[in-house]
Amino acid sequence: MPTIHLPDTSLYYEKQGEGHPVFFIHGGGGNSMAFYQQVPFFRDRYQVITVDLRGFKHSRCAPEAVHPRHFPDDIRAIMDAEGIARAAFVCQSLGAWAGLPIAVRTPERVSCLFINGSPTPAYSTQNWKVIQRANGIFLGPDFSRGAGVGWNRETLKARPDLIFLYSQIKALNPPFDSSTMMDDSIKLYPADFDNYSVPTVVAGGSHDDFLNSESHFHAASLIPGAEPYTFEDSGHSAYFEHATEFNTVVDRFLQLHAPSRAGN
């Protein structure tokens, strides 16, 4: 599988399929393996690219080099290495710290952006309170996604196998300092969104108690033209918890803004 080497890290990623490139960028509990339910669905019509963000699974680096401020440049480095001028982005939670800054600062490289389960680095006092609360939960002694935080409790009862798989994928990662998500260097202020025109959806789950069930509406309001979408039966990770609905919604969005190999 491809790896590119930067001065302070090596970035691991995987490519499957052909067509317009679509990056799937994982959250703080994931890595390139997390999208196992998305890759087979999309690879027949798109070139699907999954990555390990720096500091996750195979993209190892020194702890002091693991910071979200580097994520956008890392993804652009992968794009440059692969000769990709423009791509669609599907970002889960922490993944928005990669995808949204790319769309803001180099919009010519982003055909569209779908964000799920993320307050995003778009700054407002209200949004930062959501991130601070989530960070407190994440760092708290009783936090465990396996204990139910962030999931629809019905999923916990019905699919213990799915929850176990999520925990096993997460366990492949070294520890991540989630407080870096609030660093001043990564904040995107209203002025940064002047003339923003990238087609954007900000989605969230109605059972997401890791963030809250309505935080995606506020995050969407901070991004000009962004549309909110609610996964009514999901928690924080709709892509994992209710993959069929997630794939259908993302597919419909991509068909509008990213030409597939099938031409739709």
N, C-alpha and C positions, 0 to 999 in steps of 0.2 A: 504494500500500500504506500501511496506517496507520502513523503516527509520533506519539508523544506527547512533549511537551517538558517536561523537568524543569529545575530551576535549573542543574544541572551536567552534563546530558547530554540527548540526544534518543534515544528508544528506538524502534527499528524492529521491526515484527512483521508477520506474515501470518496471515490467517484463511481457512480453506477448510471448506466443508461446514456442516451444521447438526446440532444435537443437544447432548448433554452435552459441555461444553468439556473438551478434553484438551490440555494444554501439553506440547510436546516441547522440552526445554531441552538445548542442545548442550554438548559438552565443550570443552576447551581448544584442540583442533585443528579445531573445527567452527564453524558459524554456522547461520542459518536454512535454508541450502541443504542441510545435511548429511542432513536427513531426507527426501530426495526419494523414498526407497523406502517410507517410512511414510505420507506424506501421502495418496497415491492409495489406499492400502489402507484407511485409517480414515475418510476424509472422507465416505463415503456414509452413515455411521451416527453420526458425532460431529462436533462443531465442532473442527477441528484448528487449533491455534495454535502457530506456530513463531516464535521470537524471535532477535534478535541481542542477546546480553548486552552490557551497556555495555563499550565498548572493542573490540567485535568488528564486523567488516564495516561495516554502515551505522549502527550505534549509536556514533557517534564522540563522544569527550569528551577533556578534557585528561588526560594520562597520570596525574597525581596523583589523579584521580577514579576511576580504574579499580581497583576493589577488590571482592572477593567479599562484603564486609560489606554492600554496597549491593544485591546481587542480589535478596534477598527483597522489599525495599521496591519495587524496580523492577517485579518481576512483579506485586505487589499493585497497583501504580499502573496497570498495563495492565488488570488485572481490573476495577478501579474505572472506568477509562475506558470499558470495554466493558460495564459493568453485570453482570459475572459474580460471583455470590455464592459459587459453589463449583465447583471443577474437579478433574479428575484430572491427575496430573503424571507424565511419563516423562522421567527425567533421566539423561543420560549424563555420567559422570566429573565434571568441574567443575560440571555442571548441578545436582548434588546440593547444592552450596553455595547454590543458590537454593531448590530444592524442599524439602529436609529442614527448614531453619529455618522455612519457612512452615508445614509440617505440625506442628512442635513448638510454635510460638508462636501460630498462628492455625488450629488444627485444624478449626474449623468451615468453613474455606474449602477444605479438601482432602478429596475423596471417597476417593482412594486414591493411593498413591505407588509407582512402579516405578523403581528405581535400577539402573543397569548400569555396570560398569567403574569403580567409585568407592569409595575408602576412606571417603568422606563426611566431613563436619566433626564427626562424633561422636568425642569425644576419648577415647583411651586411649594409654598409652605404646606399645603394640604397633602401634596404628593410625597413630600419628604417625611411627613408623619407616618404615612403608610410604610415607607421603607424602614424607618426607625423602629416601628412596631414589629415588622417582620424580622428585622435584624435581632431584636430582643428575643423573639421567639426562637430564632435559629440558634442563638448562642446560649439559650436557657438550658438548665440542667435536665428539664423534662421533655425537650423537643425530640420528637421522632416522627417522621412521616409514617412509619409503621404503626405508631400509636394512634394515628387518625388525623393529625393536623394537616389540613390542605386537601383532604379527600372527602368525597361524598361518603357518608357513613354506610350507605347501602352497598357501595362498592367494596368497602372493607369487609362486610359480612359475606357478600356474594363471591368475591374474587380474591381470597387470600393468596392465591398463586401469583396474581398480578402484582400485588403489593410486595410480596417477597422478591419477585424479579426486579422491581424498582429498587429495592434496598440493595440487591446484589450488584446492580449496575452502578449505583452510587458508591458502593464500597470499593470500586476500582480506582476512585479518585483520591489523591492526597487531600488533607484538610484545606478548606478555602476560607479566607478571612472576609466574611461578607460585609464587614464595616467599610471596606474599600469602595463599595458601591455608592457611598455617600460622600466620597472625597470631592472637594471643590473642583478638582481638575476635570471631572467628568460631567458636571452639571451643564445641561443645555437650557439656556435662558430664552424667554420669548423672542428677543431680538435675533437669536440664532435661527429662528424659523421664518424670518422674513423671506418671502417669495418661495416658501416651501410648496412643492406641488407633486411630490411622489405619492401615488395612490397607496393609501395606508389604512389598515384595519387594526384596531386594538380590541382584542377579545378577552373575555374572562369567564370564569365559572361561577354559577350562582351558589355553589357550595364551597367556595374558596375562603376558608377561615384562616389561612396563612396570611393572605393579604386581607381583602374583604370582598363581599359579593358585588360591590358597585365601584370599586376603585378603577376599573377599566374605563368607565364612563368619564371620570375626571381626567385620566391619562389621555384619552382620546381628545378631550376638549383642549388640551395643551398643544396639540399637533394640528396645524391648519388642514382642514379637509378630511381629517381622519374620521372613519366611521367605527362606532362601537358594535360589538357582537357579543351575545351572551350564550354560553353553553349551559343550558338550563339544568342538565343532570350531572354536570361535572364539577370537580373542585379545581385545584390549582393547575393540574396537568391534564387538560382535556385530550391532548395528543396521545397520552398514555392510557387514560381512563376510559375514554369513549372515542376510540380511534376512527371508527366508521363515520361518525358525524363530523369529527375534526377534518378528516381527509376530504369529505364531500364539500365542506364549507371552504377549505383552502383551495380545492380544485376549481370550484366555481370562481373564486377570486383570481386565480392564476389564468383561467381561460379568458378573463376580461382584460388582463394586463400583461401577460407573458405568453408569447406564441409557442404553442406546443409542437412537437414533431408531427402530430396528426393534423396540424394546421388550424385547430380551433382556438 
